[in-house]
């Protein structure tokens, strides 16, 4: 079964939290697909990956870039995975059918939006019923992550 980690955003927006998560996954040797709500958000996150830290680099691409199969991080608003990922990052609240190749799923949700929180609870329940390993992280005041029990 796939390990699924829920990340409850409370103090920083997605575009500030996501790059740090992607840095860690890349350092762990994971290839990622980042599912976003729409093409505008995909373009925003594409720009963020270039500019979030002048001393860092997140190799990434999307549907409009050449060689999508070679991208260690692929950002898309469509259910596609041309880079053979072993990690999926969901930012749009989607509950997807998980392929056996996925080692990890990161589900980021906006803790300031009550509807987003309720939908995350429903996804948690469904994944738990399906037998997946679940963990829950909540953002602290400094923007770091604390594992919740």
N, C-alpha and C positions, 0 to 999 in steps of 0.2 A: 504494500500500500504506500501511497505517496505521503510524505510529511508536508503538512499544510500549516503555515504560520500566519496568523492574523496580526496585522500591525495597525493599531488604533491611533490615528493622527489626532493630536490634541493641541499642540503648540506651534507646529510648523506646517506649511502647506506641502502638498505632494511634491512639487517641483524642487523643494529644498531637501526633503527627506529621501526621495528616491535615489539620487546619485550616490549617497553614502551606502545604501543597501546594495546597489549595483557594484560599487567598488569592492565590497566584501565578497560578493558572489563571484566576481571575476577573479579575485585573488584566490578563491577556493577552487578555481578551474571550472566553474559552471558556465554553460552557454545559456543565455536567457532570451525569452520572448516577453516583451512588455505589452500587455493588452490595455489599450486606453479607450476612452468613450467615443472619440471622434477624431477626424483628421486634424482639426485645429489643435487638439490637445497633443496629438502625436508630433506635430510640428513644434509646439512649445517645448515639449520634452527633448526633442532633437536638439533644439537650440540650447536648452539648459545643460545637456550633456557636454556641449562644447564650452560653455561659459561659466559653469557653477564654481569652478576653482581654477585660477590661472596656472597653478602648479600641477594640476591633475589632468588625466586624459582617460576618457571612457570610449573605447572603440565601439562604434555602433552604426546602425543604418536602419533603413526602412524601405517600404515598397518603392519609393522613387529613386533609391540608390542602386548602383551596380553591385553585382555579386552578393545578393542577400544571403545566399547559402554560406558565405564566409564570415558573416558578421557575428561576433561573440555576443552582442546585444542587438536585438531586433525589435524595433518599436513599431506597433501597428494598431489600427482600429478594426482590423478584420481577423477572423479566426484562422490564422495561418502561422506556419512555423517552418519557414524554408531553411533555417540554420540548424536544424536537428537539436533543439534545446533540451537540456535536462533540468531547467528551471523555468517556471512560468510566474510572471508577476502580473497580478490582476489589479487594475486601478479603477475599473469602471463598474464594479459590483456584479460582474458576471459570475455565474456558477457554471463551470464548463465540465464536460466529460473529460476526465483526465486519462492521458495515455500512460501506459506502463513505463515508458522511457523517462518520464518526469520523476526526478528524485525529490524535488521540492517545489512547493507553490507558496508564493508570498501574496497575501490578500491585504492590500492597503485600503483603509476606509476612513472617511472623514468623521471624526468624533464630534464635530460641531453641528453635524446634520443629523437630526433624530431619525429621519427616514433611512439614511445610510447605515446608522447603527442597527436599526431593526432588521434591515436586509442582511447585514453581516451576521447577526444572531441566527437568522434563518439558514444562511449558508453553513454556519458552524454546526447547527443541528443536523443538517442533511449530510455533511461530510462525516460527522461522528457516527451517524447511523450506517453510513457506507463502510465504516471501519478504518478510516484514515487516522494517522497520528496527528494530533492537533496541538499547537502551542499558541499562546496569546501574549503579545507584547503591547504595552501601553507607553506612549510617549510621556516623558517626564518634563518638568518645567524648562530644563535646559535643552530639550530637543533630543535627548538620548532615549534609549529604550530599556524598559524594565519588564522582565518576564513576570507574568501574573500567574498565580496558581488558582 
